[in-house]
Amino acid sequence: MRIVDASHSNRAGIGWAWSTMLRFAVLITAALALLAITLVGLFVVLPLMIAGGIALSFFLCRRLRQAQQRSKGSVIDADYTVIGLRE
């Protein structure tokens, strides 16, 4: 009498070939997905981040230049509130 354990796959017959091909197809699909994510990151996200960094640099330089020009007038532009104490 032969006992077949369901937890171990039977290597005899055609089933193991389909199982191997299915695993190989899943591996290829996962590799292609990782490749696509890497290429999108390299050719889309990275240039956008570089362009954003350059734009931020120009923006901050312009804001700094404007702040320096405003401070040359040596006029303090602020609102003051005087609070009197009642006795």
HUFEN-V295106 format. One record per backbone hydrogen bond with DSSP energy under -0.5 kcal/mol. CO is the residue of the C=O (numbers start at 1). NH is the residue of the N-H. If there is no record, write none. Layout:
BEGIN
co = <CO:CO>
nh = <NH:NH>
END
This chain:
BEGIN
co = <2:3:4:5:9:14:14:15:16:17:18:19:20:21:22:23:24:25:26:27:28:29:30:31:32:33:34:35:36:37:38:39:40:40:41:44:45:46:47:48:49:50:51:52:53:54:55:56:57:58:59:60:61:62:63:64:65:66:67:68:70:71:74:75:76:80:81:82>
nh = <4:5:6:8:11:17:18:19:20:21:22:23:24:25:26:27:28:29:30:31:32:33:34:35:36:37:38:39:40:41:42:43:44:45:46:48:49:50:51:52:53:54:55:56:57:58:59:60:61:62:63:64:65:66:67:68:69:70:71:72:73:74:76:77:78:82:83:84>
END
